[in-house]
Amino acid sequence: QVRLVESGGGTVQGGDSLRLSCATSGLSFSSCTMGWFRQAQGKEREFVARISWRGGSTYEAEYADSVKGRFTISRDNAKNTVYLQMNSLKPEDTAVYYCAADPRIRRSGTYHLVQHYDYWGQGTQVTVSS
């Protein structure tokens, strides 16, 4: 059984940092694309970042324009865990953050699509006050 469990959310002030974690089980973790998405109240779920295996020990990361330069995605294959380091947080980053897993290899440019991810966590709330 596949499980994804997020943690690390909370309430912070603008400019602060948070690190989200997503512990997984039941996956062939090292070869899965792991993504972070978020959903603000009243809005659709949107892509934040992903990290994909590209063979050997090479991984490729991709970010939404809105978080580029502020957020960093990383993974620890020994712990089957993916992280999202969020710096310089803004009120518009307020949302429920979800991690997700896609076990397939896809062509670049398509990993931002919600429907490509088979497995999802329950989400963790991040609230950024101004």
C-alpha positions as CSV (number, residue, x, y, z in Angstrom):
1,Q,0.0,0.0,0.0
2,V,1.3,3.4,-1.0
3,R,1.4,6.1,1.6
4,L,2.5,9.7,1.4
5,V,2.5,11.8,4.6
6,E,3.4,15.5,4.6
7,S,4.6,17.4,7.6
8,G,6.2,20.7,8.5
9,G,3.4,23.2,7.7
10,G,2.4,26.0,10.0
11,T,1.8,29.7,10.3
12,V,4.6,32.1,9.7
13,Q,5.2,35.7,8.9
14,G,6.2,37.1,5.5
15,G,9.9,36.6,4.8
16,D,10.2,33.5,7.0
17,S,11.1,30.0,6.0
18,L,9.6,26.6,6.3
19,R,10.6,23.1,5.3
20,L,8.0,20.6,4.3
21,S,8.7,16.9,4.4
22,C,6.9,14.0,2.7
23,A,7.6,10.6,4.0
24,T,6.6,7.8,1.6
25,S,6.2,4.0,1.7
26,G,5.2,1.4,-0.8
27,L,6.8,3.1,-3.7
28,S,9.9,2.4,-5.9
29,F,10.9,5.8,-4.5
30,S,14.2,6.4,-6.2
31,S,12.8,6.2,-9.7
32,C,9.5,8.1,-9.0
33,T,9.0,11.7,-9.9
34,M,8.0,13.5,-6.7
35,G,6.1,16.7,-6.9
36,W,4.8,19.4,-4.6
37,F,1.5,21.1,-5.4
38,R,-0.6,23.6,-3.5
39,Q,-4.2,24.6,-3.4
40,A,-5.3,27.9,-2.0
41,Q,-8.9,28.4,-0.8
42,G,-11.3,28.7,-3.7
43,K,-8.6,28.0,-6.3
44,E,-7.5,25.0,-8.3
45,R,-4.5,22.9,-7.3
46,E,-1.4,24.1,-8.9
47,F,2.1,22.8,-9.5
48,V,4.9,24.1,-7.3
49,A,8.0,21.9,-7.9
50,R,9.0,18.4,-8.9
51,I,12.2,16.3,-8.9
52,S,12.6,13.4,-11.4
53,W,15.1,10.7,-11.9
54,R,17.2,11.0,-15.0
55,G,19.3,7.9,-14.7
56,G,22.2,6.9,-12.5
57,S,22.4,9.4,-9.7
58,T,21.1,12.3,-11.8
59,Y,17.9,14.1,-10.8
60,E,16.2,17.0,-12.5
61,A,14.2,19.7,-10.7
62,E,11.6,22.0,-12.1
63,Y,9.8,24.9,-10.4
64,A,6.8,27.1,-11.0
65,D,7.7,30.6,-11.9
66,S,6.0,31.9,-8.8
67,V,8.4,30.1,-6.5
68,K,11.6,30.0,-8.6
69,G,14.6,31.2,-6.6
70,R,12.7,30.9,-3.3
71,F,11.8,27.3,-3.0
72,T,14.1,24.2,-3.3
73,I,12.9,20.6,-3.8
74,S,15.2,17.8,-2.7
75,R,15.0,14.1,-1.9
76,D,16.6,11.5,0.4
77,N,16.3,8.2,-1.3
78,A,17.6,6.4,1.8
79,K,14.7,7.8,3.8
80,N,12.1,7.7,0.9
81,T,11.4,11.3,1.7
82,V,11.1,14.4,-0.4
83,Y,11.5,17.9,1.0
84,L,10.4,21.4,0.0
85,Q,12.5,24.2,1.5
86,M,10.5,27.4,1.3
87,N,12.3,30.7,1.9
88,S,11.2,34.3,1.6
89,L,7.6,33.3,2.1
90,K,4.8,35.6,0.9
91,P,1.2,35.8,1.9
92,E,0.3,34.5,-1.6
93,D,2.1,31.3,-0.7
94,T,-0.7,30.5,1.7
95,A,-2.3,27.2,0.7
96,V,-2.6,23.5,1.5
97,Y,0.6,21.9,0.2
98,Y,0.4,18.3,-1.2
99,C,3.2,15.9,-2.2
100,A,2.5,13.5,-5.0
101,A,4.2,10.7,-6.8
102,D,4.3,9.8,-10.5
103,P,6.0,6.4,-11.2
104,R,6.2,6.9,-15.0
105,I,8.9,8.5,-17.1
106,R,7.5,11.4,-19.0
107,R,8.8,13.9,-21.4
108,S,9.8,17.3,-20.0
109,G,7.1,19.9,-20.0
110,T,4.3,17.6,-18.7
111,Y,5.2,17.1,-15.1
112,H,3.2,20.0,-13.9
113,L,-0.1,18.3,-14.7
114,V,-2.1,17.1,-11.7
115,Q,-3.5,14.2,-13.6
116,H,-0.1,12.6,-14.1
117,Y,0.4,11.9,-10.4
118,D,-1.0,8.6,-9.2
119,Y,-0.5,9.0,-5.4
120,W,-1.1,12.0,-3.1
121,G,-0.6,12.9,0.5
122,Q,-3.3,14.4,2.7
123,G,-1.8,17.9,2.6
124,T,-0.3,20.3,5.1
125,Q,-1.5,23.8,5.7
126,V,0.9,26.7,5.2
127,T,-0.3,30.1,6.2
128,V,1.8,33.2,5.7
129,S,0.8,36.5,7.4
130,S,1.8,39.9,6.1
